[in-house]
């Protein structure tokens, strides 16, 4: 399906071709300009001389020469944290259930789930995160207790406990709830084998929730087992994070084939709606080659926003936070904000499916 990047060209540092940052789709209602646009300076000129022209990477928003870097970072942080609540992302006309899946580990599934959910919740959307990975990393990233004995998604799948009884409000983030995963979930793959309608247990639990959400994000484990099948049956859309390295492409065929099987036999409305490129390293030719392969194959399904390698994204979970709250002015937070805004705008423009 994909051509292997040419080995004749040595890996080297280079300047990639400039590309416009992701922005909202025209015609969609939104009350805030995307972070990538050049914001107006928050204060009159302080007399600091403008920085000389220098290379700005593709994932870094452009800035006016009159704005010092710290002022720009502060403006981005205020827009992302949205303390006044005045900045909103458009809400879909019906709930969107997105399954974040890729059977390869380490491509950014959990990081993407957590940061997109926080970005949307901070800007006026009601969001539920379902942690379906026994490692419980999404629960950790949202600072939700998930030690042994805590009611979790396992109870919903195996014992038919209502989702509303295990969902926990995320501290400090309004409009965001999380259904945690504990180590008990590790045995669910085996226990579900003998359960009636085992593939649709999660779908029924989400449908029975008394409150309606704008977005439901399901964080899948790095496998194609029964837990992932449950997520695919419960979702309307699949969001696939793809690391900008060649190995990330190898298992993609198998994932797409499994999604097609679920669509044919279990969930005919399932659609691969969104591809997000993660861990982009602008210094390498390989990242560009992988990006071009993915864009050529998936076309408009690939978001314009690209998530760069950023140490702040990796540090945030150790503090029980998303990068959106840990360092809202960082490139990682800015990129995830742009991705969330693009997902929201696409959903509005296409009636709920990006």
SERO-4910 file (N, C-alpha, C, O; in steps of 0.05 Angstrom, whole numbers):
BEGIN
 pado doro    nc1    nc2    nc3   cac1   cac2   cac3    cc1    cc2    cc3    oc1    oc2    oc3
  Unk    A     17    -24      0      0      0      0     17     25      0     10     45    -12
  Unk    A     39     24     14     56     47     15     84     40      3     94     18      6
  Unk    A     96     59     -9    123     55    -19    142     61      3    139     81     18
  Unk    A    163     45      6    183     50     26    199     74     19    208     76     -4
  Unk    A    204     93     38    220    116     31    247    109     20    260     90     30
  Unk    A    255    123      0    280    117    -14    304    118      5    306    137     21
  Unk    A    321     98      4    345     97     21    368    110      8    390    112     19
  Unk    A    364    120    -17    386    132    -32    392    160    -21    414    171    -26
  Unk    A    373    172     -8    377    199      2    385    197     31    370    185     47
  Unk    A    407    208     39    416    206     67    399    222     85    387    242     78
  Unk    A    397    212    110    382    226    131    398    251    138    421    249    145
  Unk    A    386    274    137    401    299    143    382    320    152    358    319    148
  Unk    A    393    340    164    378    364    172    372    381    147    390    386    131
  Unk    A    348    389    145    341    406    122    318    424    129    305    420    150
  Unk    A    314    443    112    291    462    116    268    453     99    270    454     75
  Unk    A    246    444    111    223    435     96    209    458     81    212    482     89
  Unk    A    195    451     60    180    472     46    159    483     64    146    469     79
  Unk    A    155    510     64    136    522     82    107    514     74    101    510     51
  Unk    A     90    512     94     63    505     90     46    521    109     54    525    132
  Unk    A     23    529    100      5    545    118     -4    528    141     -9    504    138
  Unk    A     -6    540    165    -16    526    188    -45    519    185    -59    531    170
  Unk    A    -54    499    201    -82    491    200    -99    513    210    -92    527    229
  Unk    A   -121    518    198   -140    538    206   -168    528    202   -171    506    192
  Unk    A   -187    543    211   -215    534    208   -224    534    180   -215    549    163
  Unk    A   -243    516    174   -255    514    148   -273    538    145   -288    545    163
  Unk    A   -271    551    122   -287    575    118   -316    569    119   -326    548    110
  Unk    A   -331    589    129   -360    586    130   -371    574    155   -395    575    160
  Unk    A   -354    562    172   -364    550    197   -363    570    219   -345    586    221
  Unk    A   -384    569    237   -385    589    258   -365    583    280   -365    561    291
  Unk    A   -348    601    286   -330    599    308   -323    626    318   -319    645    302
  Unk    A   -321    629    344   -318    656    355   -289    663    361   -284    684    372
  Unk    A   -271    645    353   -243    652    358   -227    644    333   -232    624    320
  Unk    A   -207    661    327   -189    654    305   -170    632    314   -164    631    338
  Unk    A   -161    615    297   -143    594    305   -116    605    315   -109    627    308
  Unk    A   -103    589    331    -78    598    343    -57    605    322    -40    622    326
  Unk    A    -59    591    299    -39    594    279    -40    621    265    -20    629    253
  Unk    A    -62    636    267    -63    662    256    -46    681    273    -42    676    297
  Unk    A    -36    703    261    -19    721    276    -36    738    295    -50    756    285
  Unk    A    -35    733    321    -52    748    339    -43    777    342    -20    783    336
  Unk    A    -62    793    351    -55    821    356    -41    823    382    -48    810    401
  Unk    A    -21    840    383     -5    843    407    -23    852    430    -40    870    426
  Unk    A    -19    840    454    -36    847    477    -29    874    489    -45    885    504
  Unk    A     -6    885    483      3    910    495     17    926    474     28    915    455
  Unk    A     19    953    477     33    969    458     63    961    458     73    948    476
  Unk    A     76    969    437    104    962    433    120    970    458    118    992    467
  Unk    A    136    951    467    152    956    491    180    967    484    197    971    502
  Unk    A    185    971    458    211    980    450    231    958    446    254    964    439
  Unk    A    223    934    450    241    911    444    245    909    415    225    907    400
  Unk    A    269    908    405    273    906    375    262    880    365    263    860    378
  Unk    A    252    881    341    241    857    328    263    837    323    286    844    316
  Unk    A    257    812    328    276    790    323    282    788    293    264    792    277
  Unk    A    307    782    286    313    779    258    298    756    246    290    738    260
  Unk    A    294    757    220    281    736    206    296    710    211    320    709    208
  Unk    A    281    689    217    293    663    221    274    642    212    250    647    209
  Unk    A    284    618    209    267    596    200    246    589    221    253    586    245
  Unk    A    221    587    214    200    578    232    190    552    222    182    550    198
  Unk    A    190    531    239    183    505    230    153    504    223    138    521    231
  Unk    A    145    484    207    118    482    197     98    479    219     75    487    215
  Unk    A    106    467    242     87    463    263     86    487    283     71    486    302
  Unk    A    102    507    278    103    530    296     86    552    283     91    559    260
  Unk    A     67    564    298     51    586    287     68    610    279     88    615    292
  Unk    A     60    624    258     74    648    250     69    670    270     49    669    285
  Unk    A     86    690    271     82    712    289     90    738    276    107    738    258
  Unk    A     78    759    286     86    785    276    113    792    286    121    785    308
  Unk    A    128    807    270    155    814    278    155    832    302    175    833    317
  Unk    A    133    847    306    132    866    328    127    853    355    131    865    376
  Unk    A    118    828    355    111    814    380    135    798    390    145    780    376
  Unk    A    145    803    414    166    787    425    156    758    430    132    755    435
  Unk    A    173    739    430    165    711    433    149    705    459    130    690    458
  Unk    A    157    718    481    143    713    506    114    724    505     96    711    516
  Unk    A    110    746    491     83    757    489     66    738    472     43    734    478
  Unk    A     78    728    450     63    709    433     55    684    449     33    674    446
  Unk    A     74    674    465     68    650    480     46    655    500     29    638    505
  Unk    A     47    679    513     26    686    532     -2    688    518    -22    679    530
  Unk    A     -2    699    494    -28    701    480    -39    674    472    -62    669    475
  Unk    A    -21    656    464    -29    629    457    -40    615    482    -60    601    481
  Unk    A    -26    618    505    -35    605    529    -62    614    538    -79    598    546
  Unk    A    -68    640    536    -94    651    544   -115    640    525   -137    633    534
  Unk    A   -110    638    499   -130    629    481   -135    599    485   -158    590    483
  Unk    A   -115    583    492   -118    555    496   -132    549    522   -150    532    523
  Unk    A   -124    562    544   -136    557    570   -164    569    572   -181    558    586
  Unk    A   -169    591    557   -196    603    555   -208    607    583   -230    597    588
  Unk    A   -195    622    600   -206    625    628   -232    640    629   -248    635    647
  Unk    A   -238    657    610   -264    672    610   -286    655    599   -310    662    603
  Unk    A   -280    634    583   -300    618    571   -313    631    547   -333    621    536
  Unk    A   -302    654    538   -314    668    515   -307    655    488   -323    658    469
  Unk    A   -285    641    487   -277    629    462   -289    601    461   -285    585    479
  Unk    A   -304    595    440   -317    569    438   -311    556    411   -307    570    390
  Unk    A   -309    530    411   -308    515    386   -337    506    380   -352    500    398
  Unk    A   -344    504    354   -371    497    347   -378    469    358   -362    451    357
  Unk    A   -403    466    367   -412    440    377   -427    426    355   -442    438    340
  Unk    A   -424    399    353   -438    384    332   -468    382    338   -476    385    361
  Unk    A   -484    378    318   -513    376    322   -522    350    334   -545    347    342
  Unk    A   -504    330    335   -510    305    348   -484    294    360   -462    301    350
  Unk    A   -485    276    380   -460    266    392   -442    252    372   -451    237    355
  Unk    A   -416    258    374   -396    245    357   -380    226    374   -367    234    394
  Unk    A   -380    200    367   -365    180    382   -341    172    365   -344    161    343
  Unk    A   -317    178    375   -293    173    360   -276    152    374   -271    154    398
  Unk    A   -268    132    359   -250    111    369   -222    118    360   -216    120    336
  Unk    A   -204    122    379   -176    128    373   -160    102    373   -154     91    394
  Unk    A   -154     92    349   -143     65    347   -118     64    329   -116     78    309
  Unk    A   -101     46    337    -77     38    321    -64     16    336    -56     19    359
  Unk    A    -62     -8    323    -52    -30    339    -22    -28    345    -12    -43    361
  Unk    A     -8    -10    332     20     -5    339     21     13    364      7     33    366
  Unk    A     38      5    383     41     21    407     60     44    403     76     44    385
  Unk    A     56     64    420     75     87    420     71    107    397     90    122    391
  Unk    A     47    108    385     43    127    363     28    151    373     24    170    357
  Unk    A     20    152    398      7    176    408    -23    174    411    -37    194    411
  Unk    A    -34    149    414    -63    146    417    -73    160    442    -91    176    441
  Unk    A    -61    153    465    -71    163    490    -66    194    492    -83    209    501
  Unk    A    -42    202    484    -36    231    484    -55    246    467    -64    268    475
  Unk    A    -62    236    444    -81    249    426   -108    250    439   -122    270    438
  Unk    A   -117    227    450   -144    226    463   -146    247    485   -165    263    486
  Unk    A   -126    248    503   -127    266    526   -127    295    517   -143    311    527
  Unk    A   -109    302    499   -106    330    492   -129    341    475   -137    364    478
  Unk    A   -139    324    457   -162    333    441   -186    336    459   -201    356    456
  Unk    A   -190    318    478   -213    320    496   -211    345    513   -232    358    516
  Unk    A   -188    351    524   -185    374    541   -189    400    524   -202    418    533
  Unk    A   -178    401    500   -180    424    483   -210    430    477   -219    453    478
  Unk    A   -225    409    470   -253    413    463   -269    421    488   -287    438    487
  Unk    A   -263    408    511   -278    414    536   -272    443    545   -291    456    555
  Unk    A   -248    453    542   -241    480    550   -255    501    533   -257    525    540
  Unk    A   -266    492    510   -278    511    492   -307    505    486   -317    507    464
  Unk    A   -321    496    508   -350    496    507   -363    470    499   -388    469    496
  Unk    A   -348    448    495   -360    422    488   -361    403    512   -343    404    529
  Unk    A   -382    387    513   -385    367    534   -372    341    523   -379    331    503
  Unk    A   -351    332    538   -334    310    528   -332    287    548   -329    292    572
  Unk    A   -334    263    538   -329    239    555   -306    223    543   -305    218    519
  Unk    A   -287    216    560   -265    199    552   -269    171    564   -272    169    588
  Unk    A   -269    151    547   -271    123    557   -244    110    554   -234    106    531
  Unk    A   -231    104    576   -204     91    576   -208     61    573   -216     48    592
  Unk    A   -202     51    550   -206     22    544   -179      7    543   -178    -16    534
  Unk    A   -158     20    553   -132      7    553   -126     -2    582   -126     15    600
  Unk    A   -120    -28    587   -114    -37    614    -92    -22    628    -90    -22    652
  Unk    A    -74     -9    612    -52      6    625    -62     31    639    -49     41    657
  Unk    A    -86     40    631    -98     63    645    -83     89    641    -85    107    658
  Unk    A    -69     92    618    -54    117    615    -71    142    611    -64    164    620
  Unk    A    -94    139    597   -112    162    594   -122    171    621   -125    195    626
  Unk    A   -128    153    639   -137    160    666   -114    175    681   -120    194    695
  Unk    A    -90    166    677    -67    179    690    -64    208    679    -60    227    694
  Unk    A    -66    211    652    -63    237    640    -85    257    648    -80    281    647
  Unk    A   -108    247    657   -129    264    666   -131    266    696   -150    278    707
  Unk    A   -112    253    710   -110    253    739   -136    241    752   -146    252    771
  Unk    A   -146    220    740   -169    206    750   -160    180    764   -145    165    752
  Unk    A   -168    176    789   -160    152    803   -168    126    788   -190    124    779
  Unk    A   -149    108    786   -155     83    771   -140     59    784   -132     41    770
  Unk    A   -136     61    810   -123     38    824   -143     16    828   -167     19    823
  Unk    A   -134     -8    836   -151    -31    839   -173    -24    859   -169    -13    880
  Unk    A   -197    -33    852   -220    -28    869   -237     -4    860   -260     -1    869
  Unk    A   -227     13    843   -242     36    833   -262     26    812   -253     12    794
  Unk    A   -287     33    813   -306     25    792   -296     35    765   -289     59    762
  Unk    A   -295     17    745   -283     25    720   -299     13    696   -320      1    700
  Unk    A   -288     16    672   -301      7    648   -305    -24    648   -323    -34    635
  Unk    A   -288    -38    662   -290    -67    665   -318    -74    676   -331    -93    666
  Unk    A   -327    -60    696   -353    -65    709   -375    -61    689   -396    -75    689
  Unk    A   -372    -42    671   -392    -37    650   -394    -59    630   -415    -68    622
  Unk    A   -370    -69    622   -369    -90    601   -378   -117    611   -392   -132    598
  Unk    A   -370   -124    635   -374   -151    646   -399   -152    663   -414   -172    661
  Unk    A   -404   -133    680   -426   -134    700   -449   -116    693   -467   -113    710
  Unk    A   -449   -103    670   -471    -86    661   -476    -62    680   -499    -53    683
  Unk    A   -455    -53    694   -458    -29    711   -462     -5    692   -447     -2    673
  Unk    A   -481     13    698   -485     36    681   -460     54    679   -446     57    699
  Unk    A   -455     65    656   -432     81    651   -432    106    670   -411    116    678
  Unk    A   -456    116    676   -458    140    692   -448    135    721   -441    154    735
  Unk    A   -448    110    730   -439    104    757   -409    102    759   -398    103    781
  Unk    A   -395     99    737   -365     97    738   -351    121    726   -327    125    731
  Unk    A   -366    138    712   -353    162    700   -346    182    722   -363    187    740
  Unk    A   -323    194    721   -314    213    741   -309    240    727   -298    241    705
  Unk    A   -317    261    741   -311    288    730   -281    293    733   -268    287    753
  Unk    A   -269    305    712   -241    311    712   -236    338    727   -248    358    720
  Unk    A   -219    337    747   -215    360    764   -202    383    748   -182    379    734
  Unk    A   -213    406    750   -201    430    738   -209    434    709   -203    455    698
  Unk    A   -223    415    697   -232    418    669   -262    416    668   -273    394    671
  Unk    A   -276    438    665   -306    436    663   -314    421    638   -300    421    618
  Unk    A   -337    408    640   -349    394    617   -333    369    608   -337    360    585
  Unk    A   -316    359    625   -300    335    617   -303    313    638   -300    318    662
  Unk    A   -310    289    629   -313    266    646   -295    243    635   -289    242    611
  Unk    A   -288    225    653   -271    202    644   -281    177    657   -287    176    681
  Unk    A   -283    156    641   -289    129    651   -262    115    653   -250    108    633
  Unk    A   -252    110    678   -224    100    681   -222     70    674   -242     56    672
  Unk    A   -197     62    671   -191     33    667   -171     25    689   -152     39    695
  Unk    A   -177      2    701   -159     -9    721   -146    -35    710   -152    -43    688
  Unk    A   -129    -47    726   -116    -71    717   -136    -94    712   -129   -113    698
  Unk    A   -160    -92    724   -180   -113    720   -187   -116    691   -195   -138    682
  Unk    A   -184    -95    675   -191    -96    647   -173   -115    631   -181   -123    610
  Unk    A   -150   -122    642   -132   -140    628   -145   -167    624   -138   -181    605
  Unk    A   -163   -175    642   -176   -201    639   -201   -200    623   -214   -221    618
  Unk    A   -210   -177    614   -235   -174    600   -235   -188    573   -256   -199    565
  Unk    A   -212   -188    560   -210   -201    534   -219   -231    535   -233   -241    518
  Unk    A   -210   -244    557   -217   -273    560   -246   -276    569   -261   -293    560
  Unk    A   -255   -259    588   -281   -261    599   -303   -254    579   -325   -265    581
  Unk    A   -297   -237    560   -317   -229    540   -322   -251    520   -343   -250    506
  Unk    A   -304   -270    518   -308   -291    497   -334   -306    500   -347   -312    480
  Unk    A   -343   -311    524   -367   -327    529   -392   -310    534   -413   -320    540
  Unk    A   -389   -283    532   -411   -265    538   -428   -262    513   -418   -259    490
  Unk    A   -455   -261    517   -473   -256    494   -470   -228    484   -467   -209    499
  Unk    A   -470   -225    457   -467   -199    444   -442   -185    454   -442   -162    461
  Unk    A   -420   -200    455   -395   -190    467   -384   -165    452   -371   -149    465
  Unk    A   -389   -163    426   -378   -141    411   -392   -114    416   -381    -93    410
  Unk    A   -416   -115    426   -432    -90    428   -437    -82    457   -454    -65    462
  Unk    A   -422    -92    476   -425    -85    504   -420    -56    509   -436    -43    523
  Unk    A   -399    -45    498   -392    -17    503   -412      1    488   -420     22    499
  Unk    A   -421     -7    465   -440     10    450   -466     13    465   -477     35    466
  Unk    A   -475     -9    478   -500     -7    494   -496     10    518   -514     25    526
  Unk    A   -472      8    531   -467     24    555   -467     54    548   -478     70    564
  Unk    A   -455     62    526   -454     90    518   -482    100    511   -490    122    519
  Unk    A   -497     84    496   -524     92    488   -542     95    511   -561    111    510
  Unk    A   -538     80    533   -555     81    556   -548    104    576   -563    108    595
  Unk    A   -527    118    570   -519    140    589   -540    162    588   -548    171    566
  Unk    A   -550    171    611   -573    190    611   -565    218    600   -582    231    589
  Unk    A   -540    226    603   -531    252    593   -520    248    565   -508    228    559
  Unk    A   -524    269    549   -513    268    522   -488    285    519   -488    308    529
  Unk    A   -468    275    507   -443    289    504   -440    298    475   -453    287    456
  Unk    A   -424    319    471   -418    328    444   -397    309    431   -399    302    408
  Unk    A   -378    300    448   -357    282    438   -353    259    458   -353    264    482
  Unk    A   -349    235    448   -341    212    464   -315    201    451   -316    192    428
  Unk    A   -293    202    465   -267    192    455   -262    165    469   -262    164    494
  Unk    A   -257    144    453   -251    118    464   -221    112    459   -213    109    436
  Unk    A   -206    111    480   -177    105    477   -173     75    477   -178     61    497
  Unk    A   -164     64    454   -161     35    451   -134     25    459   -114     40    459
  Unk    A   -132     -1    466   -106    -13    472    -91    -17    446   -103    -17    424
  Unk    A    -65    -21    447    -49    -27    422    -52    -56    413    -33    -71    414
  Unk    A    -76    -63    405    -81    -90    396   -106    -90    379   -120    -69    377
  Unk    A   -113   -112    367   -138   -115    351   -156   -136    364   -170   -150    349
  Unk    A   -156   -137    390   -172   -157    404   -201   -148    409   -210   -129    396
  Unk    A   -214   -162    428   -243   -156    433   -248   -128    444   -269   -117    439
  Unk    A   -229   -117    459   -233    -90    469   -234    -70    447   -251    -52    446
  Unk    A   -215    -73    428   -215    -55    405   -240    -59    388   -251    -40    377
  Unk    A   -248    -84    384   -273    -90    369   -297    -77    382   -314    -66    368
  Unk    A   -298    -77    409   -320    -64    423   -319    -34    418   -340    -22    414
  Unk    A   -296    -22    417   -294      6    411   -302     13    383   -316     33    378
  Unk    A   -295     -4    364   -302      0    336   -333     -3    332   -345     11    315
  Unk    A   -345    -21    347   -374    -24    345   -389     -1    358   -411      6    350
  Unk    A   -377     12    379   -390     34    393   -387     60    378   -403     78    382
  Unk    A   -367     62    361   -360     88    349   -374     92    322   -382     73    309
  Unk    A   -376    118    314   -384    125    287   -360    132    270   -361    128    246
  Unk    A   -339    141    283   -315    150    269   -290    138    281   -289    132    305
  Unk    A   -270    134    264   -244    124    274   -223    146    269   -221    157    247
  Unk    A   -209    153    290   -186    171    288   -161    155    291   -157    142    311
  Unk    A   -144    156    271   -119    140    271    -95    159    274    -89    174    255
  Unk    A    -81    158    297    -56    173    299    -34    157    285    -32    133    290
  Unk    A    -18    170    269      4    156    255     30    170    261     33    194    255
  Unk    A     49    156    273     75    167    278     90    171    252     88    154    234
  Unk    A    105    192    249    118    198    224    144    182    222    166    193    219
  Unk    A    142    156    223    164    137    219    154    114    203    130    108    202
  Unk    A    172    100    189    164     80    170    150     56    183    131     46    172
  Unk    A    159     48    207    146     25    220    116     30    225    100     11    225
  Unk    A    109     55    228     81     62    234     63     55    211     39     51    214
  Unk    A     74     53    186     58     48    163     53     18    159     34     10    146
  Unk    A     71      1    170     70    -27    163     45    -41    172     34    -57    158
  Unk    A     35    -34    196     11    -47    207    -15    -34    199    -37    -42    206
  Unk    A    -13    -12    183    -37      3    177    -56    -12    159    -80    -10    162
  Unk    A    -45    -28    141    -62    -45    123    -80    -64    140   -104    -66    134
  Unk    A    -68    -77    160    -83    -95    176   -105    -81    192   -127    -91    194
  Unk    A    -98    -57    202   -118    -42    217   -142    -34    199   -165    -37    207
  Unk    A   -136    -24    175   -157    -17    156   -174    -41    149   -198    -39    146
  Unk    A   -161    -64    145   -176    -88    138   -195    -96    161   -218   -104    156
  Unk    A   -186    -94    186   -203   -100    209   -226    -80    211   -249    -88    217
  Unk    A   -221    -55    206   -242    -35    206   -263    -42    185   -287    -39    190
  Unk    A   -254    -50    161   -273    -57    140   -290    -81    148   -313    -83    141
  Unk    A   -278   -101    162   -293   -124    170   -314   -117    191   -337   -126    189
  Unk    A   -307    -99    209   -327    -90    229   -349    -75    215   -373    -78    222
  Unk    A   -342    -59    195   -363    -44    180   -382    -63    166   -406    -58    165
  Unk    A   -371    -84    154   -388   -102    138   -406   -119    156   -429   -125    148
  Unk    A   -396   -127    179   -411   -147    195   -424   -137    220   -443   -148    230
  Unk    A   -413   -115    232   -423   -106    258   -432    -77    260   -451    -71    274
  Unk    A   -419    -59    246   -425    -31    248   -423    -17    221   -402     -6    214
  Unk    A   -444    -18    205   -443     -7    178   -439     23    177   -432     33    155
  Unk    A   -443     38    198   -439     67    198   -410     75    204   -404     99    203
  Unk    A   -393     56    210   -365     63    218   -350     74    195   -352     65    172
  Unk    A   -335     96    200   -320    109    179   -293    118    190   -291    129    212
  Unk    A   -272    114    175   -245    125    182   -246    154    173   -242    161    150
  Unk    A   -252    172    193   -257    200    186   -233    218    189   -231    238    175
  Unk    A   -214    210    206   -192    228    213   -165    214    216   -164    193    229
  Unk    A   -145    224    203   -117    215    206   -101    238    218   -102    260    207
  Unk    A    -86    233    239    -70    254    251    -41    245    252    -34    224    263
  Unk    A    -24    261    240      5    255    240     18    265    266     14    288    273
  Unk    A     32    247    279     44    254    305     74    250    305     85    237    287
  Unk    A     87    262    325    116    259    329    131    267    303    150    254    295
  Unk    A    122    289    292    135    299    267    162    312    274    162    331    290
  Unk    A    183    304    261    210    315    265    218    329    240    225    315    220
  Unk    A    217    355    239    222    370    214    251    368    205    257    376    182
  Unk    A    269    357    222    297    356    214    303    333    195    324    332    183
  Unk    A    284    314    192    290    290    176    273    289    150    251    298    149
  Unk    A    286    277    130    272    272    105    251    250    109    230    250     95
  Unk    A    256    231    127    238    209    131    210    219    139    190    208    130
  Unk    A    209    239    157    183    249    166    167    260    143    143    255    141
  Unk    A    181    274    125    167    285    101    158    263     83    136    264     72
  Unk    A    175    242     80    167    220     62    143    205     72    125    198     57
  Unk    A    142    200     99    119    186    110     94    204    108     73    194    101
  Unk    A     97    229    113     74    247    111     63    247     82     38    245     79
  Unk    A     80    248     62     70    248     35     57    222     28     36    222     14
  Unk    A     68    199     37     54    173     33     26    173     44      7    164     31
  Unk    A     24    183     69     -2    182     83    -22    201     69    -45    194     65
  Unk    A    -13    225     62    -31    245     49    -39    235     21    -62    240     13
  Unk    A    -21    222      7    -28    212    -20    -49    190    -18    -66    188    -36
  Unk    A    -47    174      3    -66    151      5    -93    159     17   -114    151      7
  Unk    A    -92    176     38   -117    182     53   -129    209     45   -152    215     51
  Unk    A   -114    225     30   -125    251     20   -135    269     42   -120    275     61
  Unk    A   -160    279     39   -171    299     56   -177    289     85   -183    305    102
  Unk    A   -175    263     89   -179    252    116   -156    260    135   -160    260    159
  Unk    A   -133    267    124   -110    275    140   -113    304    149   -117    321    132
  Unk    A   -111    308    175   -114    336    185    -90    353    175    -68    342    172
  Unk    A    -95    378    171    -73    396    164    -54    400    188    -30    403    184
  Unk    A    -65    400    211    -49    403    236    -31    378    239    -40    356    235
  Unk    A     -6    383    245     13    362    250     25    365    277     32    387    285
  Unk    A     27    343    292     37    344    320     67    340    320     76    319    312
  Unk    A     83    360    329    112    357    328    122    341    352    107    337    372
  Unk    A    146    332    351    159    321    375    164    345    394    175    365    386
  Unk    A    154    342    418    156    364    438    158    353    465    141    336    474
  Unk    A    178    361    480    183    348    506    161    355    526    156    339    544
  Unk    A    148    377    522    126    385    541    103    365    539     90    359    559
  Unk    A     98    354    515     77    334    512     84    309    528     66    297    540
  Unk    A    109    302    529    118    278    544    119    282    574    114    264    589
  Unk    A    125    307    582    127    313    611    100    315    624     97    308    648
  Unk    A     79    324    610     54    331    622     41    307    638     32    312    660
  Unk    A     41    282    628     28    261    643     40    256    670     27    246    689
  Unk    A     66    262    674     79    257    700     68    276    721     72    271    745
  Unk    A     55    297    712     42    315    731     11    311    731     -3    328    743
  Unk    A      2    290    719    -27    285    718    -42    306    702    -65    312    709
  Unk    A    -30    316    681    -42    337    665    -39    331    636    -23    315    627
  Unk    A    -56    345    620    -51    346    591    -32    368    585    -27    386    602
  Unk    A    -20    368    562     -2    390    555    -17    416    552     -5    438    554
  Unk    A    -44    415    548    -60    439    545    -60    455    571    -61    480    570
  Unk    A    -59    442    594    -58    456    620    -30    457    631    -24    476    647
  Unk    A    -13    438    624     14    438    635     31    460    623     45    474    638
  Unk    A     30    464    597     45    486    584     29    495    560     36    488    538
  Unk    A      9    511    565     -9    519    543      4    535    521     -7    538    499
  Unk    A     27    547    526     40    563    506     60    547    489     72    558    470
  Unk    A     63    521    494     83    505    480     73    498    452     49    500    445
  Unk    A     92    489    435     85    481    408     66    456    408     49    454    391
  Unk    A     70    438    427     53    415    429     24    422    435      6    412    422
  Unk    A     20    441    454     -7    449    461    -20    464    437    -43    460    431
  Unk    A     -4    481    424    -14    496    401    -23    477    379    -44    481    367
  Unk    A     -7    457    374    -14    438    352    -39    422    359    -55    418    341
  Unk    A    -42    413    383    -66    398    391    -90    416    391   -112    406    384
  Unk    A    -87    441    398   -109    460    396   -118    462    368   -142    462    362
  Unk    A   -100    465    349   -106    468    321   -120    443    311   -139    444    295
  Unk    A   -110    419    319   -123    394    311   -151    392    321   -169    384    306
  Unk    A   -156    399    347   -183    398    358   -201    418    343   -224    411    338
  Unk    A   -192    441    338   -208    461    323   -215    451    295   -237    454    286
  Unk    A   -196    438    282   -201    428    255   -221    406    256   -239    404    238
  Unk    A   -220    388    276   -239    366    278   -267    378    283   -287    369    271
  Unk    A   -269    398    301   -295    411    306   -306    424    282   -330    422    276
  Unk    A   -290    438    267   -299    453    243   -308    433    221   -328    437    208
  Unk    A   -292    412    217   -300    392    197   -326    379    204   -343    375    187
  Unk    A   -331    373    230   -355    361    238   -380    378    232   -401    368    224
  Unk    A   -376    404    237   -399    423    232   -404    425    202   -427    425    194
  Unk    A   -383    427    187   -387    431    158   -398    406    143   -410    409    122
  Unk    A   -394    383    155   -403    358    142   -426    345    157   -433    322    152
  Unk    A   -439    360    175   -462    349    189   -455    329    211   -472    313    218
  Unk    A   -431    331    222   -425    314    245   -403    294    240   -393    282    260
  Unk    A   -396    288    216   -374    270    210   -352    283    195   -357    295    173
  Unk    A   -328    283    206   -306    297    193   -298    284    167   -280    293    154
***
